[in-house]
Amino acid sequence: MSTEQQKRQQRVKTAGAGTLEHESRETLLHYYHQMVLVRHFEEKSAEMYTRARIGGYCHLNLGEEATVVGFCEGLEPTDYVYTNYREHGYAICRGISAPAVMAELFGKLDGCARGRGGSMHLFDLERRFMGGYAIVGGQLPLAVGAAFAVAYKGGKEVIACQMGDGTTNGGQFHESLNLAKIYHLPIVFFIVNNQYGMSLKADQGSAVGELYRKACAYDMRSARVDGNDVLAVRDAMREAVRVARDEREPSLIEAVSYRFKGHSVVDPDRYRNEEEVKQGREQDPIALFARRLTEAGMIDEQGLQRVEEQVSHEIDEAVKFAEESPFPPLESLYDYIYAPDNSEVGEG
Ligand SMILES: Cc1ncc(C[n+]2csc(CCOP(=O)(O)OP(=O)(O)O)c2C)c(N)n1
């Protein structure tokens, strides 16, 4: 390895597993609650899809809960988030209510995008949730543009851009990282390596199996982190966000997790064998975190059961809200196509 390669390699840090030391019980239980909330929301979404309440495409965060919660907990409310279409959990963890997200999945007027976006296009300007994007990699150039705008105005906000492993094989990924580095933009690229891009194994679709190493090509800092450990993900995010905010440098995180089910709710998932899925599920981030919390005496079995019941109730309420919300009236079909002259967009 050349000296230059060694220098780059040193910049690549593998984040260590987060410990429970110095963490408040309240914070840890909050993370646990959030992960269970995302799990139940997604399971209910799958059920509602089969009941034909949800139309179009629908992709779930099942198995990826620690990446979702850790990502969001590393950010400030003033930061901006861009994601791909697998984004229900991110929207909820950024503070969009579960009822508003469920109503959006139902295409209802009280949905966070007024029923116009659906599952893949959740949006909330106030919470700086800039979307769900259905085109693979479509969110990257937009996120880079937002980061450029923040830097141009001298702002302190950070842009966090989530994507899947398959996305790193496309042109937008490379162009976006290159521009982010050239302009020293306050952006964090966050790859959820759930090990599949539809039916294609991540390491069969990418010449480089360890995706964080792709950042070396742009002399960008990067880290690979255990995506089943919510604290490790949060810590990696916090560090990358600090670098973006204080040092005005982009970075990249690869969080390694496992997609529990098919690519979308209609994918029968025939390309994986049972043994592999079983092994993946043994690394369930929620079960692992529950075990850590109980071993540390922060919660007991009854406490865990109470969280399940409370979340179950929250999700039932979300469905009820979505059922009762009206569909947008037909005459509003052409509303919101163009931003009005007095649009607040861009003022943030
Ligand atoms: C430009 C483009 N090409 C192909 C597709 C079809 N497609 C939808 S999701 C997907 C796989 C993306 O995988 P990955 O980036 O790993 O994200 P994940 O679904 O695992 O979250 C593909 C190829 C698309 N939506 N957009």
The ligand as a Tripos MOL2 file, in Angstrom:
@<TRIPOS>MOLECULE
LIG
   26    27     1     0     0
SMALL
NO_CHARGES

@<TRIPOS>ATOM
      1 C1        -33.0720    5.1900  -11.3330 C.3       1 LIG1
      2 C2        -33.8430    3.9830  -10.8490 C.ar      1 LIG1
      3 N1        -33.5000    2.7510  -11.2840 N.ar      1 LIG1
      4 C3        -34.1530    1.6610  -10.8590 C.ar      1 LIG1
      5 C4        -35.2030    1.8050   -9.9790 C.ar      1 LIG1
      6 C5        -35.9400    0.5510   -9.4890 C.3       1 LIG1
      7 N2        -35.5250    0.3050   -8.0880 N.ar      1 LIG1
      8 C6        -36.3140    0.6890   -7.0750 C.ar      1 LIG1
      9 S1        -35.6250    0.3400   -5.5940 S.2       1 LIG1
     10 C7        -34.2610   -0.3360   -6.2900 C.ar      1 LIG1
     11 C8        -33.1720   -0.9220   -5.4130 C.3       1 LIG1
     12 C9        -32.4110    0.0970   -4.6120 C.3       1 LIG1
     13 O1        -31.6720   -0.5570   -3.6110 O.3       1 LIG1
     14 P1        -30.9290    0.2090   -2.4670 P.3       1 LIG1
     15 O2        -30.3230    1.4750   -2.9610 O.co2     1 LIG1
     16 O3        -30.0110   -0.7650   -1.8140 O.co2     1 LIG1
     17 O4        -32.0770    0.6500   -1.4410 O.3       1 LIG1
     18 P2        -33.0420   -0.2040   -0.5350 P.3       1 LIG1
     19 O5        -34.2540   -0.5360   -1.3730 O.co2     1 LIG1
     20 O6        -32.3210   -1.4100   -0.0620 O.co2     1 LIG1
     21 O7        -33.4340    0.7080    0.5890 O.co2     1 LIG1
     22 C10       -34.3570   -0.3010   -7.6800 C.ar      1 LIG1
     23 C11       -33.3190   -0.8170   -8.5830 C.3       1 LIG1
     24 C12       -35.5540    3.1020   -9.5680 C.ar      1 LIG1
     25 N3        -36.5510    3.3220   -8.7170 N.pl3     1 LIG1
     26 N4        -34.8560    4.1790   -9.9880 N.ar      1 LIG1
@<TRIPOS>BOND
     1     1     2 1
     2     2     3 ar
     3     2    26 ar
     4     3     4 ar
     5     4     5 ar
     6     5     6 1
     7     5    24 ar
     8     6     7 1
     9     7     8 ar
    10     7    22 ar
    11     8     9 ar
    12     9    10 ar
    13    10    11 1
    14    10    22 ar
    15    11    12 1
    16    12    13 1
    17    13    14 1
    18    14    15 2
    19    14    16 1
    20    14    17 1
    21    17    18 1
    22    18    19 2
    23    18    20 1
    24    18    21 1
    25    22    23 1
    26    24    25 1
    27    24    26 ar
@<TRIPOS>SUBSTRUCTURE
     1 LIG1         1 GROUP 0 **** ****
